[in-house]
Amino acid sequence: MAHNESLLKSLVSDTTAYFAYILLVTTLGPFQFGFHLAELNAPQDVLTCKKHSLQQSALSTSFSHCISMNTTQFSVVTSILTLGGLIGALSAGPSCNRYGRLLTMRATTLSFALGSILETFANNIPMLCFGRLIAGLGCGAAIVVVPIYISETAPPKQKGLFGSFTQISINVGILVTQTLGYFLSKGNLWRIILAVAGVIGLVQFVGLILVPESPKWLAENRSPQRARNILRKIRGHRADIDAEAKAWNIDSTQDDISEEEALLNAAPGTHPGPNPKAASASIGIWEAVIHPVYRPAVIAVVAVMFAQQLSGVNSIIMYSVSLLSSLLPTTASLLIVAVSALNLVVTILCAPLSDKIGRKTCILISIAGIGICSVLLALGLFFGIKILAAVATLLFVGVFAVGLGPVPFILANELVGPEAVGATQSAGLAANWIANFLVSQFFPIVDKALGGKGKVYFIFAGIAVLFGSFIAYWVPETKGKSGVEEVWGKRESSGRWARGNSIRLLSLNESSTHGTDSRNTLLGPEIIRVEDVKRSGPNPVLNQDSSRVHSNLRDSTRPTNLNRRVKPNGTGAYAQGLKRQKDKENVRKEINNIYFDWWRTQSTIHQPVIESSSSSSSDLPHINTSTTGNQWP
């Protein structure tokens, strides 16, 4: 009780009215995802001409009351949304990294509006499919960009709580469309259900006019000073934002004063020009997948996203009315409304749970519960036990909301640095949409092939065991961890999760143009002297036999091989800040981590030894190398 009171006080003190408005408007994107996901569930029989309503609707008779289609055709119409979602998810990551979170969210609203209009006026299967495909583009993009935006604008202590608003909004959308379907599944009134989504899309487009760009994205890609101004507006003028802004690893005090004054007059949501001092490095989807630095996080996020959809929850969201109608012919639609309401209530109640017991724990509890409920639902449908089927359906959705529903959307932002968040989130959501497509397209087909009666849920139970075991082994806990280095432990803390400015090693030819020594290294704005790589004895830093390093260095005689851009840490600004604080030891360790990673990723060059040099007047550490003549190495 005392903990709940302290949490409530913290929410009241940390949440401003402006942030509440931002949260309300941006989460309309996930709302649309839930809405479109379930919009055809309740009116399925009326829409497909399997049931003819005796009540005449008030809509124009120019619209047909139904669109005749069989089970396979309806599966295609339903699953085409996931194809659009897959395309939207893959494109949203690069888009939100390059053009910003705000512009990407605005584009999704247009997709929602256009897709809903096409669905509403559809009189045939191709037009209905095309409308759902367009709407799916917006759904896929929204599920990628909105969790990132919320994570970057939410108060640091409540990121898990506000991150769950993505799933809460999805559940609200499902509940609204199921409720509308309960009352409007007659005549051609089902078209009103589809039109509501278009209206909400236009409302969100207008609401985004007052929503600012993500401060974190602005700091890293445009103007750090404007980012601070926006963050102060979101947190309130009395809030201390220094610690939050410091985490960007960008020195906003270096902005030009005239630029700052010009940006202060800019309208909310407008993008200033690129800031050359800000970190702009970002990782593409394929680069994140193949790079050993980011691959573990990508695998973790993809696995959790697959588990979310292959748990079978969307079989209930999309097909539950037809699935349960044979067992509960009069109450199936009402039961699904109750299921949607329970899903929302449990998601809200469990929203703080991931911050209390951990993200991974919530997911494992959820998967275990879903496996048990799948077996109970299969038994209830197979033996015709109505009460067991109804209770199992309710519990299925309830335990899904504990962890497997909300947590996957916040994992990407906690498992990688900001330069790879968009790519990792896109990869995860692409997997999510692929799994969603498999369930929506093949669930009715597989269920029919197995003879019905819920046998398909035994398959979902087996999938739960498989993914539960893998997640328990692979996915790390992120609760209470200060950064990705701590999340992945010592084996991942060697500079792999670096972000920000890149490092460039100068060859002999290039170094003269910069007026530096031929064996100097530019580290952001700093100069580090490269001396010699030790060719004998154990490596004191890496504890590695240097003879292996020597053999590799001996075969590498092409200086131009080192003219490569690498993307580790924003060590330029970071090292300057630490130097001002006279914390030279931390600088030495940071640079050692960066070079550890860089040398490890090269095909012919291994890790150097970084030592502090007492003979130099430079405050930065020196890289001790051993070389003969004037060539590198």
SEDO-949048 format. One record per residue (C-alpha): x, y, z. Coordinates in Angstrom, 1 decimal, decimal comma. Layout:
! residues N
TIVEX        X        Y        Z
TIVEX        X        Y        Z
...
! end
This chain:
! residues 633
TIVEX        X        Y        Z
TIVEX      0,0      0,0      0,0
TIVEX      2,8      2,4      0,9
TIVEX      4,6      1,5     -2,3
TIVEX      1,5      2,3     -4,3
TIVEX      1,1      5,7     -2,6
TIVEX      4,7      6,6     -3,3
TIVEX      4,3      5,5     -6,9
TIVEX      1,2      7,7     -7,2
TIVEX      3,1     10,7     -5,7
TIVEX      6,0     10,1     -8,1
TIVEX      3,6     10,0    -11,1
TIVEX      1,9     13,2    -10,0
TIVEX      5,2     15,0     -9,4
TIVEX      6,9     13,8    -12,6
TIVEX      4,0     14,0    -15,1
TIVEX      3,0     17,4    -16,5
TIVEX     -0,2     18,2    -18,3
TIVEX      1,9     18,7    -21,5
TIVEX      3,4     15,2    -21,2
TIVEX     -0,1     13,7    -20,6
TIVEX     -1,3     15,4    -23,8
TIVEX      1,7     14,0    -25,7
TIVEX      1,0     10,5    -24,3
TIVEX     -2,6     10,7    -25,3
TIVEX     -2,0     11,8    -28,9
TIVEX      0,9      9,6    -29,7
TIVEX     -0,7      6,4    -28,3
TIVEX     -3,6      6,8    -30,8
TIVEX     -1,2      5,0    -33,2
TIVEX     -1,1      1,8    -31,2
TIVEX     -4,8      2,3    -30,6
TIVEX     -5,3      2,1    -34,4
TIVEX     -3,3     -1,1    -34,5
TIVEX     -5,7     -2,8    -31,9
TIVEX     -8,7     -1,3    -33,7
TIVEX     -7,8     -2,6    -37,1
TIVEX     -6,6     -5,9    -35,7
TIVEX    -10,1     -6,8    -34,4
TIVEX    -12,4     -4,8    -36,6
TIVEX    -13,6     -7,8    -38,6
TIVEX    -14,0    -10,2    -35,7
TIVEX    -17,6     -9,4    -34,5
TIVEX    -19,1     -8,6    -37,9
TIVEX    -17,5    -11,6    -39,7
TIVEX    -20,7    -13,5    -40,3
TIVEX    -22,6    -10,4    -41,5
TIVEX    -19,7     -9,1    -43,6
TIVEX    -19,2    -12,5    -45,4
TIVEX    -22,9    -13,0    -46,1
TIVEX    -23,1    -16,0    -43,8
TIVEX    -25,7    -14,3    -41,7
TIVEX    -28,4    -11,9    -43,1
TIVEX    -29,8     -9,4    -40,8
TIVEX    -33,6     -8,8    -40,9
TIVEX    -33,2     -5,3    -39,6
TIVEX    -32,6     -2,6    -42,3
TIVEX    -29,8     -0,2    -41,8
TIVEX    -30,0      3,5    -42,1
TIVEX    -27,0      3,7    -44,5
TIVEX    -27,5      4,3    -48,2
TIVEX    -28,6      1,3    -50,2
TIVEX    -25,8      2,0    -52,7
TIVEX    -23,5      0,1    -50,3
TIVEX    -23,9     -3,7    -50,4
TIVEX    -24,9     -5,3    -47,1
TIVEX    -22,1     -7,8    -47,3
TIVEX    -19,2     -9,1    -49,4
TIVEX    -19,5    -12,7    -50,2
TIVEX    -16,4    -14,7    -49,3
TIVEX    -15,4    -18,1    -48,1
TIVEX    -13,1    -19,0    -45,1
TIVEX     -9,9    -18,8    -47,2
TIVEX    -10,8    -15,5    -48,7
TIVEX    -11,7    -14,0    -45,3
TIVEX     -8,3    -15,2    -44,0
TIVEX     -6,6    -13,3    -46,8
TIVEX     -8,6    -10,2    -46,1
TIVEX     -7,8    -10,5    -42,4
TIVEX     -4,1    -11,3    -42,8
TIVEX     -3,4     -8,6    -45,5
TIVEX     -3,3     -6,1    -42,6
TIVEX     -0,2     -7,9    -41,3
TIVEX      1,6     -7,7    -44,7
TIVEX      1,1     -3,9    -44,6
TIVEX      2,3     -3,9    -41,0
TIVEX      5,5     -5,8    -42,0
TIVEX      6,3     -3,2    -44,7
TIVEX      5,5     -0,4    -42,3
TIVEX      7,7     -1,8    -39,5
TIVEX     10,7     -2,3    -41,8
TIVEX     10,5      1,2    -43,2
TIVEX      9,7      3,0    -39,9
TIVEX     13,1      2,2    -38,3
TIVEX     15,2      4,0    -40,9
TIVEX     12,6      6,7    -41,3
TIVEX     12,4      7,6    -37,6
TIVEX     16,2      7,6    -37,3
TIVEX     16,7      9,8    -40,4
TIVEX     13,7     12,1    -40,4
TIVEX     12,7     12,0    -36,8
TIVEX     10,0     10,4    -34,6
TIVEX      7,5     13,1    -35,2
TIVEX      7,5     13,1    -39,0
TIVEX      7,1      9,4    -39,0
TIVEX      4,1      9,5    -36,7
TIVEX      2,5     12,1    -38,9
TIVEX      2,9      9,8    -41,9
TIVEX      1,1      7,0    -40,1
TIVEX     -2,0      9,2    -39,5
TIVEX     -2,4      9,7    -43,3
TIVEX     -2,2      5,9    -43,8
TIVEX     -4,9      5,3    -41,2
TIVEX     -7,2      7,9    -42,7
TIVEX     -6,8      6,7    -46,3
TIVEX     -6,9      3,0    -45,5
TIVEX    -10,1      3,4    -43,4
TIVEX    -11,8      5,3    -46,2
TIVEX    -11,1      2,6    -48,7
TIVEX    -12,4     -0,1    -46,3
TIVEX    -15,5      1,8    -45,5
TIVEX    -16,6      2,2    -49,2
TIVEX    -15,4     -1,2    -50,4
TIVEX    -17,9     -3,3    -52,3
TIVEX    -15,5     -6,1    -53,3
TIVEX    -12,7     -8,1    -51,9
TIVEX     -9,8     -6,4    -53,7
TIVEX    -10,8     -2,9    -52,5
TIVEX    -11,3     -4,2    -48,9
TIVEX     -7,8     -5,8    -49,1
TIVEX     -6,2     -2,7    -50,4
TIVEX     -7,7     -0,6    -47,7
TIVEX     -6,5     -2,9    -45,0
TIVEX     -3,0     -3,1    -46,6
TIVEX     -2,7      0,8    -46,5
TIVEX     -4,0      0,8    -42,9
TIVEX     -1,5     -1,9    -42,0
TIVEX      1,4      0,3    -43,2
TIVEX      0,4      2,8    -40,5
TIVEX     -0,1      0,1    -37,9
TIVEX      3,4     -1,3    -38,5
TIVEX      5,1      2,0    -38,4
TIVEX      3,2      3,2    -35,3
TIVEX      4,1      0,1    -33,3
TIVEX      7,8      0,9    -34,1
TIVEX      8,0      4,6    -33,6
TIVEX      5,6      5,2    -30,7
TIVEX      7,3      3,0    -28,1
TIVEX     10,6      4,7    -29,0
TIVEX      9,1      8,1    -28,7
TIVEX      7,5      7,4    -25,3
TIVEX     10,7      5,9    -24,0
TIVEX     12,6      9,0    -25,0
TIVEX     10,1     11,5    -23,5
TIVEX      8,9      9,6    -20,4
TIVEX     10,3     10,3    -16,9
TIVEX     13,4      8,1    -16,4
TIVEX     12,0      6,4    -13,3
TIVEX      8,7      5,5    -15,0
TIVEX      9,9      4,3    -18,4
TIVEX      8,5      0,8    -17,8
TIVEX      5,2      2,1    -16,6
TIVEX      4,7      4,5    -19,5
TIVEX      6,1      2,0    -22,0
TIVEX      3,2     -0,2    -21,2
TIVEX      0,9      2,4    -22,5
TIVEX      1,6      1,1    -26,0
TIVEX     -0,1     -2,2    -25,1
TIVEX     -2,8     -0,4    -23,1
TIVEX     -3,7      1,6    -26,2
TIVEX     -3,8     -1,5    -28,3
TIVEX     -6,2     -3,1    -25,8
TIVEX     -8,3      0,0    -25,8
TIVEX     -8,6     -0,2    -29,6
TIVEX     -9,5     -3,8    -29,4
TIVEX    -12,2     -3,1    -26,8
TIVEX    -13,7     -0,2    -28,7
TIVEX    -14,0     -2,1    -32,0
TIVEX    -15,4     -5,3    -30,3
TIVEX    -18,0     -3,1    -28,5
TIVEX    -18,9     -1,4    -31,7
TIVEX    -19,1     -4,8    -33,4
TIVEX    -21,5     -6,1    -30,8
TIVEX    -23,9     -3,3    -31,6
TIVEX    -23,3     -2,7    -35,3
TIVEX    -23,0     -6,2    -36,7
TIVEX    -26,2     -5,9    -38,7
TIVEX    -27,1     -4,8    -42,2
TIVEX    -24,4     -2,6    -43,6
TIVEX    -23,8     -0,8    -40,3
TIVEX    -20,5     -2,7    -40,0
TIVEX    -19,2      0,0    -42,3
TIVEX    -19,5      2,5    -39,5
TIVEX    -16,9      0,4    -37,5
TIVEX    -14,4      0,9    -40,3
TIVEX    -15,2      4,6    -40,7
TIVEX    -14,5      5,3    -37,0
TIVEX    -10,8      4,5    -37,5
TIVEX    -10,5      7,1    -40,3
TIVEX    -11,9      9,8    -38,1
TIVEX     -9,5      8,9    -35,3
TIVEX     -6,6      9,1    -37,8
TIVEX     -7,6     12,7    -38,7
TIVEX     -7,9     13,6    -35,1
TIVEX     -4,4     12,3    -34,4
TIVEX     -3,0     14,3    -37,4
TIVEX     -4,4     17,5    -35,9
TIVEX     -3,3     16,6    -32,4
TIVEX      0,3     16,0    -33,5
TIVEX      0,6     19,7    -34,4
TIVEX      1,3     20,5    -30,7
TIVEX      3,5     17,5    -30,2
TIVEX      7,3     18,2    -30,2
TIVEX     10,1     16,1    -31,7
TIVEX     11,8     13,7    -29,3
TIVEX     14,4     15,6    -27,3
TIVEX     16,9     12,7    -27,5
TIVEX     16,6     12,5    -31,2
TIVEX     17,1     16,2    -31,6
TIVEX     20,1     16,2    -29,4
TIVEX     21,8     13,5    -31,4
TIVEX     20,8     14,7    -34,9
TIVEX     19,9     18,4    -34,8
TIVEX     20,3     20,8    -31,9
TIVEX     21,2     19,8    -28,4
TIVEX     20,1     23,2    -27,1
TIVEX     16,7     23,0    -28,6
TIVEX     16,5     19,4    -27,2
TIVEX     17,1     20,8    -23,7
TIVEX     14,4     23,5    -24,2
TIVEX     11,8     20,9    -25,3
TIVEX     12,8     18,5    -22,4
TIVEX     12,3     21,3    -19,9
TIVEX      8,9     22,1    -21,4
TIVEX      7,9     18,4    -21,1
TIVEX      9,3     18,0    -17,5
TIVEX      8,2     21,4    -16,3
TIVEX     10,3     24,5    -15,6
TIVEX     11,1     23,5    -12,0
TIVEX     12,4     20,0    -13,0
TIVEX     16,1     19,3    -12,9
TIVEX     16,9     18,0    -16,4
TIVEX     20,7     18,1    -16,2
TIVEX     21,1     14,4    -15,4
TIVEX     18,8     13,4    -18,2
TIVEX     20,5     15,7    -20,7
TIVEX     23,9     14,5    -19,6
TIVEX     22,9     10,9    -20,6
TIVEX     22,8     12,1    -24,3
TIVEX     26,6     12,4    -24,2
TIVEX     26,2     15,7    -26,1
TIVEX     27,6     19,0    -24,9
TIVEX     24,7     21,4    -25,5
TIVEX     26,6     24,3    -24,1
TIVEX     28,7     24,4    -27,3
TIVEX     25,8     25,5    -29,5
TIVEX     26,2     28,8    -31,1
TIVEX     24,2     31,6    -29,3
TIVEX     22,7     33,0    -32,4
TIVEX     21,4     29,5    -33,4
TIVEX     19,9     29,0    -30,0
TIVEX     18,0     32,3    -30,2
TIVEX     16,7     31,4    -33,6
TIVEX     15,6     27,9    -32,5
TIVEX     13,7     29,3    -29,5
TIVEX     11,2     30,9    -31,8
TIVEX     10,7     27,8    -33,9
TIVEX      7,2     26,2    -33,8
TIVEX      6,6     22,9    -32,0
TIVEX      7,4     20,0    -34,3
TIVEX      9,6     21,8    -36,7
TIVEX     13,1     20,5    -37,4
TIVEX     16,1     22,7    -37,4
TIVEX     19,0     22,0    -39,7
TIVEX     21,6     19,3    -38,9
TIVEX     24,0     20,1    -36,1
TIVEX     27,5     19,0    -37,1
TIVEX     28,5     18,7    -33,5
TIVEX     25,8     16,2    -32,7
TIVEX     26,2     12,5    -33,0
TIVEX     24,5     11,3    -36,2
TIVEX     25,6      7,8    -36,5
TIVEX     22,8      5,2    -36,8
TIVEX     22,7      1,5    -37,6
TIVEX     20,6      0,0    -40,4
TIVEX     18,5     -3,1    -39,9
TIVEX     20,8     -5,4    -41,9
TIVEX     23,9     -4,0    -40,2
TIVEX     22,3     -4,6    -36,8
TIVEX     21,4     -8,2    -37,7
TIVEX     24,9     -9,2    -39,0
TIVEX     27,0     -7,1    -36,6
TIVEX     28,2     -9,2    -33,6
TIVEX     27,7     -6,1    -31,4
TIVEX     24,0     -5,8    -31,9
TIVEX     23,1     -9,3    -33,0
TIVEX     22,4    -10,7    -29,4
TIVEX     19,9     -7,9    -28,8
TIVEX     18,2     -8,4    -32,2
TIVEX     17,9    -12,1    -31,5
TIVEX     16,4    -11,3    -28,0
TIVEX     13,9     -8,8    -29,3
TIVEX     12,9    -11,0    -32,3
TIVEX     12,4    -14,0    -30,0
TIVEX     10,2    -12,1    -27,6
TIVEX      8,1    -10,7    -30,5
TIVEX      7,7    -14,1    -32,1
TIVEX      6,6    -15,5    -28,7
TIVEX      4,1    -12,7    -28,3
TIVEX      2,3    -13,5    -31,6
TIVEX      2,8    -17,3    -31,7
TIVEX      1,3    -17,6    -28,3
TIVEX     -2,0    -17,6    -30,1
TIVEX     -3,6    -14,5    -28,5
TIVEX     -4,6    -13,1    -31,9
TIVEX     -6,5    -16,3    -32,7
TIVEX     -8,9    -15,1    -29,9
TIVEX     -8,8    -11,5    -31,0
TIVEX     -9,5    -12,2    -34,6
TIVEX    -11,5    -15,5    -34,7
TIVEX    -13,0    -16,0    -31,3
TIVEX    -16,6    -15,3    -32,3
TIVEX    -16,6    -17,9    -35,0
TIVEX    -14,5    -20,2    -32,9
TIVEX    -16,8    -20,1    -29,8
TIVEX    -20,1    -19,7    -31,7
TIVEX    -20,7    -23,5    -31,9
TIVEX    -20,2    -23,9    -28,2
TIVEX    -21,6    -20,6    -27,1
TIVEX    -24,0    -19,5    -29,9
TIVEX    -25,8    -16,7    -28,0
TIVEX    -23,0    -15,3    -25,8
TIVEX    -19,9    -15,6    -28,0
TIVEX    -19,9    -11,9    -29,0
TIVEX    -20,6    -10,7    -25,5
TIVEX    -17,9    -13,0    -24,1
TIVEX    -15,3    -11,4    -26,5
TIVEX    -16,3     -7,9    -25,3
TIVEX    -15,7     -9,2    -21,7
TIVEX    -12,4    -10,7    -22,8
TIVEX    -11,3     -7,4    -24,3
TIVEX    -12,3     -5,5    -21,2
TIVEX    -10,4     -7,9    -19,0
TIVEX     -7,4     -7,6    -21,2
TIVEX     -7,4     -3,8    -20,8
TIVEX     -8,0     -3,9    -17,0
TIVEX     -5,2     -6,4    -16,4
TIVEX     -2,8     -4,5    -18,6
TIVEX     -3,5     -1,3    -16,6
TIVEX     -3,2     -3,0    -13,2
TIVEX      0,1     -4,8    -14,3
TIVEX      1,6     -1,7    -15,9
TIVEX      4,0     -1,0    -12,9
TIVEX      4,8     -4,7    -12,5
TIVEX      7,7     -4,8    -14,9
TIVEX      9,4     -2,0    -12,9
TIVEX      8,9     -4,0     -9,7
TIVEX      9,7     -7,6    -10,5
TIVEX     11,5     -7,2    -13,8
TIVEX     10,8     -7,4    -17,6
TIVEX     12,1    -10,9    -18,0
TIVEX     10,2    -12,2    -15,0
TIVEX      6,9    -10,8    -16,3
TIVEX      7,4    -12,4    -19,7
TIVEX      8,2    -15,8    -18,3
TIVEX      5,2    -15,7    -16,0
TIVEX      3,0    -14,7    -18,9
TIVEX      4,3    -17,5    -21,2
TIVEX      3,8    -20,1    -18,5
TIVEX      0,3    -19,0    -17,9
TIVEX     -0,5    -18,9    -21,7
TIVEX      0,8    -22,5    -22,0
TIVEX     -1,5    -23,7    -19,2
TIVEX     -4,5    -21,8    -20,6
TIVEX     -4,0    -23,2    -24,1
TIVEX     -4,3    -26,7    -22,8
TIVEX     -7,4    -25,8    -20,7
TIVEX     -9,0    -24,1    -23,7
TIVEX     -8,2    -27,0    -26,0
TIVEX     -9,8    -29,4    -23,5
TIVEX    -12,8    -27,2    -23,0
TIVEX    -13,5    -27,0    -26,7
TIVEX    -12,7    -30,7    -27,4
TIVEX    -15,0    -32,1    -24,7
TIVEX    -17,6    -29,3    -25,0
TIVEX    -17,2    -28,0    -21,4
TIVEX    -18,6    -24,5    -21,8
TIVEX    -17,5    -23,1    -18,5
TIVEX    -14,0    -24,4    -18,9
TIVEX    -13,7    -22,9    -22,4
TIVEX    -15,1    -19,5    -21,2
TIVEX    -12,8    -19,3    -18,2
TIVEX     -9,8    -20,5    -20,1
TIVEX    -10,4    -17,8    -22,8
TIVEX    -10,6    -15,1    -20,1
TIVEX     -7,5    -16,4    -18,3
TIVEX     -5,6    -16,7    -21,6
TIVEX     -6,0    -13,0    -22,3
TIVEX     -5,4    -12,1    -18,7
TIVEX     -2,0    -13,7    -18,3
TIVEX     -1,0    -12,4    -21,7
TIVEX     -1,5     -8,9    -20,4
TIVEX      0,8     -9,5    -17,4
TIVEX      4,0     -9,5    -19,5
TIVEX      3,9    -10,8    -23,0
TIVEX      1,6     -8,0    -24,1
TIVEX      3,3     -4,8    -22,9
TIVEX      6,9     -5,7    -22,2
TIVEX      8,2     -6,6    -25,7
TIVEX      7,6     -3,1    -27,0
TIVEX     10,0     -1,6    -24,4
TIVEX     12,8     -4,1    -24,7
TIVEX     14,6     -2,8    -27,8
TIVEX     15,2      0,6    -26,2
TIVEX     16,9     -1,1    -23,2
TIVEX     19,0     -3,7    -25,0
TIVEX     20,9     -1,5    -27,4
TIVEX     22,2      2,0    -27,6
TIVEX     20,2      4,8    -29,3
TIVEX     22,1      4,4    -32,6
TIVEX     20,5      1,0    -33,1
TIVEX     17,2      1,3    -31,4
TIVEX     15,2      2,0    -34,6
TIVEX     16,8     -0,9    -36,4
TIVEX     16,4     -3,3    -33,6
TIVEX     12,8     -2,2    -33,0
TIVEX     12,1     -2,6    -36,8
TIVEX     13,6     -6,0    -36,9
TIVEX     11,6     -7,1    -33,8
TIVEX      8,3     -5,7    -35,2
TIVEX      9,0     -7,2    -38,6
TIVEX      9,2    -10,6    -36,8
TIVEX      6,0     -9,7    -34,9
TIVEX      4,1     -9,0    -38,1
TIVEX      5,4    -12,1    -39,8
TIVEX      4,2    -14,2    -36,9
TIVEX      1,0    -12,2    -36,8
TIVEX      0,5    -13,1    -40,5
TIVEX      1,1    -16,8    -39,9
TIVEX     -1,5    -16,9    -37,1
TIVEX     -4,1    -14,8    -38,9
TIVEX     -3,7    -16,6    -42,3
TIVEX     -3,3    -20,2    -41,2
TIVEX     -5,2    -20,5    -37,9
TIVEX     -8,6    -21,2    -39,4
TIVEX     -7,0    -23,4    -42,0
TIVEX     -5,0    -25,5    -39,5
TIVEX     -8,0    -25,6    -37,1
TIVEX    -10,2    -27,0    -39,9
TIVEX     -7,5    -29,5    -41,0
TIVEX     -7,3    -30,8    -37,4
TIVEX    -11,0    -31,3    -37,3
TIVEX    -11,8    -28,3    -35,1
TIVEX    -12,7    -28,6    -31,4
TIVEX     -9,7    -26,6    -30,2
TIVEX     -7,0    -29,1    -31,1
TIVEX     -4,9    -26,3    -32,5
TIVEX     -4,4    -24,9    -29,0
TIVEX     -2,2    -27,9    -28,1
TIVEX      0,2    -26,6    -30,8
TIVEX      0,2    -23,2    -29,1
TIVEX      1,0    -24,8    -25,8
TIVEX      4,0    -26,5    -27,3
TIVEX      5,2    -23,2    -28,8
TIVEX      4,9    -21,6    -25,3
TIVEX      7,2    -24,2    -23,9
TIVEX      9,7    -23,7    -26,7
TIVEX      9,9    -19,9    -26,5
TIVEX      9,8    -19,9    -22,7
TIVEX     12,9    -22,0    -22,5
TIVEX     14,8    -19,9    -25,1
TIVEX     13,9    -16,6    -23,5
TIVEX     14,9    -17,9    -20,0
TIVEX     18,3    -18,8    -21,5
TIVEX     19,0    -15,9    -23,8
TIVEX     17,2    -12,7    -22,9
TIVEX     18,8    -10,6    -20,1
TIVEX     17,0     -8,7    -17,4
TIVEX     17,0     -5,0    -17,9
TIVEX     15,2     -3,8    -14,8
TIVEX     17,4     -1,5    -12,7
TIVEX     20,3     -1,5    -15,2
TIVEX     21,8      1,8    -16,0
TIVEX     22,9      1,0    -19,5
TIVEX     23,3     -1,7    -22,1
TIVEX     26,8     -2,5    -20,8
TIVEX     25,4     -3,5    -17,5
TIVEX     22,4     -5,3    -19,1
TIVEX     24,7     -7,6    -21,1
TIVEX     27,4     -8,0    -18,4
TIVEX     31,2     -7,9    -18,8
TIVEX     31,2     -9,9    -22,0
TIVEX     29,4     -7,1    -23,7
TIVEX     30,9     -4,1    -21,9
TIVEX     34,0     -3,7    -23,9
TIVEX     32,8     -0,7    -25,9
TIVEX     30,4     -2,6    -28,1
TIVEX     27,4     -0,6    -27,1
TIVEX     29,0      2,7    -28,0
TIVEX     27,2      5,4    -29,7
TIVEX     27,6      8,9    -31,0
TIVEX     30,7     10,3    -32,7
TIVEX     32,8      8,0    -34,9
TIVEX     36,5      7,5    -34,6
TIVEX     38,8      7,7    -37,6
TIVEX     42,3      6,4    -37,8
TIVEX     44,5      8,4    -40,1
TIVEX     46,9      6,8    -42,5
TIVEX     50,3      8,3    -43,2
TIVEX     49,0     10,2    -46,3
TIVEX     46,0     11,7    -44,6
TIVEX     47,6     12,7    -41,3
TIVEX     49,8     15,4    -42,9
TIVEX     46,7     17,2    -44,1
TIVEX     45,5     17,4    -40,6
TIVEX     48,8     18,8    -39,3
TIVEX     49,2     15,9    -36,9
TIVEX     51,9     13,3    -36,3
TIVEX     51,9     10,5    -38,8
TIVEX     50,9      8,0    -36,1
TIVEX     48,3     10,1    -34,4
TIVEX     44,6      9,2    -34,1
TIVEX     41,7     11,6    -34,2
TIVEX     39,2     10,8    -31,5
TIVEX     36,3     13,2    -32,0
TIVEX     38,0     16,6    -31,4
TIVEX     40,9     15,1    -29,4
TIVEX     44,3     13,8    -30,6
TIVEX     45,7     10,5    -29,3
TIVEX     49,3      9,6    -30,0
TIVEX     49,9      6,2    -31,4
TIVEX     53,3      4,8    -30,3
TIVEX     53,9      1,1    -30,6
TIVEX     52,0     -2,2    -30,4
TIVEX     53,8     -4,6    -28,1
TIVEX     55,1     -7,6    -30,0
TIVEX     56,1     -9,8    -27,1
TIVEX     54,8    -10,9    -23,7
TIVEX     51,3    -11,2    -22,5
TIVEX     48,9     -8,3    -23,1
TIVEX     48,5     -6,6    -19,7
TIVEX     45,1     -5,2    -20,5
TIVEX     43,5     -8,0    -22,5
TIVEX     45,5    -10,8    -21,0
TIVEX     46,2    -12,2    -24,5
TIVEX     49,4    -13,5    -26,0
TIVEX     50,7    -10,7    -28,2
TIVEX     52,5    -13,1    -30,5
TIVEX     49,2    -13,7    -32,2
TIVEX     48,7    -10,0    -32,5
TIVEX     52,2     -9,7    -34,1
TIVEX     51,5    -12,4    -36,7
TIVEX     48,4    -10,5    -37,8
TIVEX     50,0     -7,1    -37,7
TIVEX     53,0     -8,4    -39,7
TIVEX     50,7     -9,4    -42,6
TIVEX     48,8     -6,1    -42,6
TIVEX     50,9     -3,7    -44,6
TIVEX     48,2     -1,6    -46,2
TIVEX     47,7      1,7    -44,4
TIVEX     44,5      2,5    -46,3
TIVEX     42,8     -0,5    -44,6
TIVEX     42,7      1,7    -41,5
TIVEX     40,8      4,5    -43,3
TIVEX     37,5      3,2    -42,2
TIVEX     34,7      4,8    -40,3
TIVEX     33,8      3,0    -37,1
TIVEX     30,9      3,8    -34,9
TIVEX     31,7      3,4    -31,3
TIVEX     31,1      5,9    -28,5
TIVEX     30,6      9,6    -28,5
TIVEX     33,9      9,7    -26,8
TIVEX     34,9     13,1    -28,2
TIVEX     32,3     15,1    -26,2
TIVEX     32,3     12,4    -23,4
TIVEX     36,1     12,5    -23,0
TIVEX     36,1     16,3    -22,9
TIVEX     33,6     16,3    -20,2
TIVEX     35,5     13,8    -18,1
TIVEX     38,8     15,7    -18,7
TIVEX     37,1     18,8    -17,3
TIVEX     36,3     16,8    -14,3
TIVEX     39,9     15,6    -14,0
TIVEX     38,7     12,0    -14,2
TIVEX     41,5     10,8    -16,4
TIVEX     41,3      7,2    -15,3
TIVEX     37,8      6,9    -16,5
TIVEX     38,8      8,4    -19,9
TIVEX     41,6      5,8    -20,2
TIVEX     39,1      2,9    -19,5
TIVEX     36,5      4,3    -21,9
TIVEX     39,0      4,6    -24,8
TIVEX     40,4      1,2    -24,0
TIVEX     36,9     -0,3    -24,4
TIVEX     36,4      1,5    -27,7
TIVEX     39,7      0,3    -29,2
TIVEX     39,1     -3,2    -27,8
TIVEX     35,9     -3,4    -29,8
TIVEX     37,3     -1,8    -33,0
TIVEX     40,4     -4,0    -33,2
TIVEX     38,3     -7,1    -32,5
TIVEX     36,0     -6,4    -35,5
TIVEX     38,8     -6,0    -38,0
TIVEX     39,8     -9,0    -40,1
TIVEX     43,6     -8,6    -39,8
TIVEX     44,1     -6,4    -36,8
TIVEX     43,6     -7,3    -33,2
TIVEX     43,4     -5,4    -29,9
TIVEX     45,9     -2,7    -29,0
TIVEX     47,2     -2,0    -25,6
TIVEX     46,2      1,3    -24,2
TIVEX     48,3      2,8    -21,4
TIVEX     48,7      6,1    -19,8
TIVEX     51,9      7,9    -20,8
TIVEX     53,6     10,1    -18,2
TIVEX     56,0     11,6    -20,7
TIVEX     53,4     13,5    -22,7
TIVEX     51,8     16,7    -21,9
TIVEX     48,5     15,5    -23,3
TIVEX     45,7     14,7    -20,8
TIVEX     44,5     11,8    -22,9
TIVEX     46,0      8,3    -22,7
TIVEX     48,4      7,0    -25,3
TIVEX     48,1      3,9    -27,3
TIVEX     51,2      1,9    -26,8
TIVEX     52,2      0,2    -30,1
TIVEX     55,4     -1,2    -31,4
TIVEX     56,4     -0,4    -35,0
TIVEX     59,5     -0,2    -37,1
TIVEX     60,2      2,6    -39,5
TIVEX     57,5      5,0    -40,6
TIVEX     54,8      2,5    -41,5
TIVEX     51,6      1,4    -39,8
TIVEX     51,8     -1,1    -38,3
! end
